[in-house]
C-alpha cells in the first residue's frame, strides 16, 4: 500500500495543475480521491457519494487555475466537496415530492364513477405510474413511445421475450385495476412488481 502524500506535495500538484500540468493534475486527483469519496459517504451516504465526488472534481477543476493555496489543496478540495453535498441536499429539498402509492390510491377512491375521456386518461396515467418499474418501463417504451419489442429489449438490456412478458403482465394489471375501479370495488393496489 502506498503512503499518502503530504499536504505540501498535494498543494504543489494542485498549483501546477492550475497552470496546465496534466501529470500534476492526475497526481492531485489520485492523491485526493479516496479522501473526497470517504468524506462524501459520511455526508450524503454511499448511494450518492460517487456522483457527488464527480461533481466535486468538476467544480474544483473549473476553479483550479484560481486556487491561491491560502489553505492546503486537500482542505480546499474537501470544502468544495462539502458545498457540493450541501447543494445536493438543497436541490432535493426544493424538488417536489412524488406521490406514493397511498396517495394515488386515495385519489382513485375519491374519483367519480362516470368519467370523461380526459378523466379516463388521467386515471390510466395514474395506473401506469403505479406499475412495477420493469413493467412500466416495457409498457411505456412499446405502447406509448411506439418502440418495437426488439428496440425496447435493447434499451432495457434484456431478451425480447422478457419485454413481451412484461408488457402482457402490465396490460393485465391495468385491465384488472380499471375493472376494479369501474365496478366500484376496492381500490386497485400498487401493481405487482416483477417480470
Residue, then its C-alpha position, 0 to 999 in steps of 0.5 A: x500500500x502506498x503512503x499518502x502524500x503530504x499536504x505540501x506535495x498535494x498543494x504543489x500538484x494542485x498549483x501546477x495543475x492550475x497552470x496546465x500540468x496534466x501529470x500534476x493534475x492526475x497526481x492531485x486527483x489520485x492523491x485526493x480521491x479516496x479522501x473526497x469519496x470517504x468524506x462524501x459517504x459520511x455526508x450524503x451516504x454511499x448511494x450518492x457519494x460517487x456522483x457527488x465526488x464527480x461533481x466535486x472534481x468538476x467544480x474544483x477543476x473549473x476553479x483550479x487555475x484560481x486556487x491561491x493555496x491560502x489553505x492546503x489543496x486537500x482542505x480546499x478540495x474537501x470544502x468544495x466537496x462539502x458545498x457540493x453535498x450541501x447543494x445536493x441536499x438543497x436541490x432535493x429539498x426544493x424538488x417536489x415530492x412524488x406521490x406514493x402509492x397511498x396517495x394515488x390510491x386515495x385519489x382513485x377512491x375519491x374519483x367519480x364513477x362516470x368519467x370523461x375521456x380526459x378523466x379516463x386518461x388521467x386515471x390510466x396515467x395514474x395506473x401506469x405510474x403505479x406499475x412495477x418499474x420493469x413493467x412500466x418501463x416495457x409498457x411505456x417504451x412499446x405502447x406509448x413511445x411506439x418502440x418495437x419489442x426488439x428496440x425496447x429489449x435493447x434499451x432495457x438490456x434484456x431478451x425480447x421475450x422478457x419485454x413481451x412478458x412484461x408488457x402482457x403482465x402490465x396490460x393485465x394489471x391495468x385491465x384488472x385495476x380499471x375493472x376494479x375501479x369501474x365496478x366500484x370495488x376496492x381500490x386497485x393496489x400498487x401493481x405487482x412488481x416483477x417480470 
